[in-house]
Amino acid sequence: MKKLKKIYCGTSFAFGMLTLLLALFLMFGQSAYATGVDNQAANSGTQSNRRSTGIDRSDNTGLSIMLNNEDGSLSANIRILLVLTVISLAPSILIMLTSFTRIIVVLHFVRTAVGTQTAPPNQVLIGLALFLTLFIMNPIFSEVNETVLQPLDAGEINQEEALEIAEQPFRRFMFKEMQRKDLQLFCDIAGIDMTGMSLQEPETLEAIPMNVVIPSFIISELRTAFIIGFLIYIPFIVIDMVVASVLMSMGMMMLPPTTISMPFKVLLFVLADGWDLVIGNLVKTFY
């Protein structure tokens, strides 16, 4: 009985699979036939349209893009291309050539010193750093807009001239914020002699390329940010030491000091108006 049942089940399964395959074959066969008919009809219709309008394949010249309009301004296609290029390079420009690096590092030091692991969250810190960067760099961005973007849009200068002019405000900003020893380090590596050059006179530094200026500026920004972070840490370290000493004197050595000290650090930061002090003095370091 069991043997007959197995044979019956196997036969039913094989018959079902055969039926499914046959149905799929018929369905796809009809679809392929319909597609072929539609393609033939579309091709015949296209050929008839070409014959009626007198259009030949040899007349198709492909995609055409105009660099300038009749009035000399950039065409819409080139504007879209430039906008997409700037958007793709915006993160690198924001991090490497502006005050963003120093601000975001200092804000992370503040959060770590207070002891709150995720408050404020990374999105808030990055947003705050971004708008502070826009506030600090607003004069430079305005100068670039007036001297580069508007003349380029009007067709008065080409792209090479625009890049050369746009470099100058950023170079002045970076030279003002960097330290000479950092610039000297990368100039020595690149084999550039800095004799007679001064950071207070940017016109004497025209021979230094941007691939030397940018890493020098980043190293200077990181050093300055770490110095500010150390100064921020000092009062909170004192609170940690006092809390740890009190817990040890009370015999509570198994209780983590950070659990007790964090509310006191938050209270100190709020009473001292810490955000106003940190943000205000941080922005003033660029003026």
PLY file of the C-alpha trace (Angstrom):
ply
format ascii 1.0
element vertex 287
property float x
property float y
property float z
element edge 286
property int vertex1
property int vertex2
end_header
0.00 0.00 0.00
2.79 2.38 0.90
4.57 1.53 -2.34
1.47 2.34 -4.40
1.03 5.60 -2.49
4.60 6.64 -3.27
4.13 5.79 -6.96
0.89 7.80 -7.04
2.53 10.82 -5.38
5.51 10.70 -7.76
3.28 10.44 -10.80
1.12 13.35 -9.63
4.21 15.53 -9.03
5.67 14.70 -12.46
2.34 15.43 -14.17
2.02 18.74 -12.34
5.55 19.86 -13.33
4.90 18.86 -16.94
1.69 20.88 -16.98
3.47 23.92 -15.50
6.28 23.76 -18.05
3.80 23.44 -20.91
1.83 26.46 -19.67
5.01 28.55 -19.37
6.13 27.51 -22.83
2.83 28.51 -24.38
2.73 31.81 -22.49
6.27 32.90 -23.45
5.80 31.68 -27.00
2.75 33.90 -27.45
4.57 36.84 -25.80
7.58 36.45 -28.08
5.33 36.23 -31.14
3.40 39.34 -30.08
6.64 41.22 -29.44
7.98 40.25 -32.85
4.82 41.43 -34.54
4.88 44.72 -32.62
8.54 45.31 -33.52
7.88 44.61 -37.18
4.92 46.98 -37.14
6.95 49.66 -35.37
9.85 49.28 -37.82
7.54 49.44 -40.82
5.83 52.50 -39.34
9.17 54.21 -38.74
10.38 53.47 -42.25
7.15 54.79 -43.74
7.42 57.95 -41.65
10.98 58.48 -42.82
9.97 57.99 -46.41
7.05 60.40 -46.05
9.12 63.10 -44.36
12.24 62.54 -46.45
14.48 61.85 -43.47
17.43 59.53 -44.06
19.77 57.84 -41.60
22.68 59.76 -43.04
21.06 63.01 -41.85
21.31 62.01 -38.15
24.31 63.87 -36.70
23.93 62.60 -33.09
23.88 64.61 -29.83
24.74 68.28 -30.09
25.63 70.47 -27.10
26.10 74.22 -27.41
28.70 75.67 -25.06
27.37 79.23 -25.26
24.06 80.82 -26.10
23.64 83.50 -28.74
24.20 86.21 -26.12
27.53 84.66 -25.05
26.30 83.14 -21.76
26.66 79.48 -20.86
24.00 77.16 -22.22
21.66 75.26 -19.92
23.44 71.95 -20.53
26.82 73.35 -19.49
25.28 75.00 -16.43
23.79 71.68 -15.32
27.16 69.98 -15.87
28.96 72.61 -13.81
26.40 72.40 -11.00
26.71 68.61 -10.84
30.51 68.90 -10.79
30.44 71.39 -7.93
27.98 69.21 -5.98
30.21 66.16 -6.38
33.28 68.09 -5.20
31.48 70.03 -2.46
32.32 67.64 0.43
36.04 67.73 -0.38
36.03 71.50 -0.80
34.07 71.95 2.44
36.44 69.79 4.48
39.77 70.73 2.94
39.54 74.45 2.22
37.30 75.90 4.95
36.96 76.13 8.72
34.82 72.98 8.89
37.65 70.71 10.11
38.49 72.77 13.19
34.85 73.28 14.13
33.74 69.65 13.90
36.79 68.36 15.81
36.23 70.86 18.64
32.53 69.98 18.86
33.38 66.29 19.17
35.85 67.15 21.94
33.10 69.03 23.76
30.72 66.08 23.61
33.39 63.63 24.76
34.53 65.89 27.60
31.01 66.30 28.95
30.57 62.53 28.84
27.35 62.31 26.84
27.94 59.61 24.27
25.30 60.54 21.71
23.97 63.89 22.89
24.01 65.97 20.81
23.91 63.40 17.98
26.27 63.48 15.02
23.63 64.99 12.74
23.27 67.99 15.04
27.03 68.48 15.37
27.58 68.27 11.61
24.68 70.65 10.95
26.00 73.15 13.49
29.51 72.90 12.05
28.13 73.38 8.54
26.23 76.58 9.34
29.13 77.96 11.37
31.35 77.29 8.37
28.93 79.16 6.10
28.92 82.06 8.58
32.72 82.23 8.78
33.34 81.70 5.06
30.56 84.00 3.87
32.92 86.87 2.83
35.03 84.44 0.79
32.01 82.82 -0.84
30.62 86.27 -1.69
33.92 87.29 -3.26
34.05 84.10 -5.33
30.48 84.70 -6.49
31.21 88.27 -7.59
34.60 87.68 -9.19
34.18 84.16 -10.60
30.64 82.80 -10.87
28.93 85.88 -12.26
31.62 86.65 -14.89
31.76 82.96 -15.85
27.98 82.85 -16.28
28.12 85.97 -18.42
30.86 84.47 -20.62
33.43 87.12 -19.67
36.02 84.55 -18.49
36.69 80.92 -19.32
36.96 78.00 -16.91
40.75 78.15 -16.57
40.65 81.82 -15.61
37.77 81.12 -13.22
39.78 78.47 -11.36
42.81 80.74 -11.06
40.72 83.63 -9.72
38.74 81.39 -7.33
41.94 80.06 -5.75
43.08 83.45 -4.49
40.48 84.07 -1.71
40.92 80.52 -0.39
44.71 80.82 -0.48
44.59 84.04 1.54
42.29 82.40 4.09
44.49 79.30 4.43
47.71 81.30 4.68
46.16 83.41 7.45
45.17 80.36 9.50
48.15 78.04 9.00
51.48 78.01 10.82
54.78 78.50 9.04
56.32 75.26 10.32
53.54 73.22 8.72
54.02 74.96 5.39
57.78 74.60 5.75
57.40 70.85 6.31
55.55 70.20 3.07
57.69 72.68 1.13
60.80 70.76 2.23
59.18 67.49 1.14
58.24 69.01 -2.23
61.68 70.63 -2.64
60.42 74.23 -2.56
62.64 76.95 -1.09
60.72 79.30 1.24
63.49 81.88 1.52
62.00 85.36 1.43
58.44 84.10 1.82
56.10 85.24 4.60
52.61 84.14 5.62
51.74 87.78 6.35
52.42 88.59 2.68
50.46 86.09 0.56
51.77 87.61 -2.67
55.22 86.19 -1.82
53.74 82.67 -1.71
52.38 82.52 -5.25
55.03 79.96 -6.23
53.64 77.40 -3.75
51.08 75.13 -5.46
47.75 74.16 -3.94
48.80 70.54 -3.44
51.29 71.86 -0.86
49.06 74.54 0.67
46.05 72.27 1.35
47.80 69.58 3.48
49.68 72.29 5.38
46.39 74.00 6.18
44.76 70.74 7.31
47.65 69.91 9.67
47.47 73.40 11.17
43.71 73.10 11.65
44.04 69.74 13.40
46.73 71.09 15.73
44.64 74.12 16.65
41.54 71.97 17.19
43.39 69.58 19.50
44.80 72.47 21.55
41.30 73.91 22.00
39.99 70.44 22.86
42.63 70.03 25.57
41.64 73.34 27.15
38.00 72.26 27.11
38.87 68.98 28.81
40.61 70.54 31.85
37.57 71.49 34.04
35.84 68.18 33.33
38.95 66.19 34.24
39.00 68.02 37.59
35.39 66.95 38.23
36.25 63.32 37.37
39.21 63.36 39.77
37.17 64.86 42.61
34.33 62.36 42.15
36.77 59.43 41.96
38.51 60.57 45.17
35.20 60.90 47.02
34.05 57.45 45.91
37.32 55.85 46.99
37.19 57.56 50.38
33.64 56.22 50.85
34.71 52.71 49.87
32.60 52.66 46.70
35.38 51.46 44.44
33.05 49.24 42.38
30.87 52.20 41.35
32.08 53.76 38.06
33.09 57.41 38.66
31.74 58.46 35.25
28.21 57.48 36.29
28.30 59.98 39.17
30.41 62.69 37.51
28.40 63.05 34.30
25.42 64.90 35.89
27.85 67.29 37.60
29.67 67.93 34.32
26.41 68.61 32.52
25.34 70.95 35.34
28.67 72.81 35.16
28.42 73.13 31.39
24.88 74.53 31.60
25.61 76.96 34.47
28.71 78.28 32.70
26.73 78.72 29.46
29.16 76.37 27.79
27.74 76.47 24.29
27.96 80.24 24.14
31.54 80.20 25.42
32.71 77.40 23.15
31.01 78.57 19.95
31.79 82.24 20.53
35.48 81.74 21.21
35.78 79.15 18.46
34.39 81.53 15.85
36.62 84.35 17.13
39.72 82.25 16.40
39.09 82.91 12.70
38.96 86.71 13.07
0 1
1 2
2 3
3 4
4 5
5 6
6 7
7 8
8 9
9 10
10 11
11 12
12 13
13 14
14 15
15 16
16 17
17 18
18 19
19 20
20 21
21 22
22 23
23 24
24 25
25 26
26 27
27 28
28 29
29 30
30 31
31 32
32 33
33 34
34 35
35 36
36 37
37 38
38 39
39 40
40 41
41 42
42 43
43 44
44 45
45 46
46 47
47 48
48 49
49 50
50 51
51 52
52 53
53 54
54 55
55 56
56 57
57 58
58 59
59 60
60 61
61 62
62 63
63 64
64 65
65 66
66 67
67 68
68 69
69 70
70 71
71 72
72 73
73 74
74 75
75 76
76 77
77 78
78 79
79 80
80 81
81 82
82 83
83 84
84 85
85 86
86 87
87 88
88 89
89 90
90 91
91 92
92 93
93 94
94 95
95 96
96 97
97 98
98 99
99 100
100 101
101 102
102 103
103 104
104 105
105 106
106 107
107 108
108 109
109 110
110 111
111 112
112 113
113 114
114 115
115 116
116 117
117 118
118 119
119 120
120 121
121 122
122 123
123 124
124 125
125 126
126 127
127 128
128 129
129 130
130 131
131 132
132 133
133 134
134 135
135 136
136 137
137 138
138 139
139 140
140 141
141 142
142 143
143 144
144 145
145 146
146 147
147 148
148 149
149 150
150 151
151 152
152 153
153 154
154 155
155 156
156 157
157 158
158 159
159 160
160 161
161 162
162 163
163 164
164 165
165 166
166 167
167 168
168 169
169 170
170 171
171 172
172 173
173 174
174 175
175 176
176 177
177 178
178 179
179 180
180 181
181 182
182 183
183 184
184 185
185 186
186 187
187 188
188 189
189 190
190 191
191 192
192 193
193 194
194 195
195 196
196 197
197 198
198 199
199 200
200 201
201 202
202 203
203 204
204 205
205 206
206 207
207 208
208 209
209 210
210 211
211 212
212 213
213 214
214 215
215 216
216 217
217 218
218 219
219 220
220 221
221 222
222 223
223 224
224 225
225 226
226 227
227 228
228 229
229 230
230 231
231 232
232 233
233 234
234 235
235 236
236 237
237 238
238 239
239 240
240 241
241 242
242 243
243 244
244 245
245 246
246 247
247 248
248 249
249 250
250 251
251 252
252 253
253 254
254 255
255 256
256 257
257 258
258 259
259 260
260 261
261 262
262 263
263 264
264 265
265 266
266 267
267 268
268 269
269 270
270 271
271 272
272 273
273 274
274 275
275 276
276 277
277 278
278 279
279 280
280 281
281 282
282 283
283 284
284 285
285 286
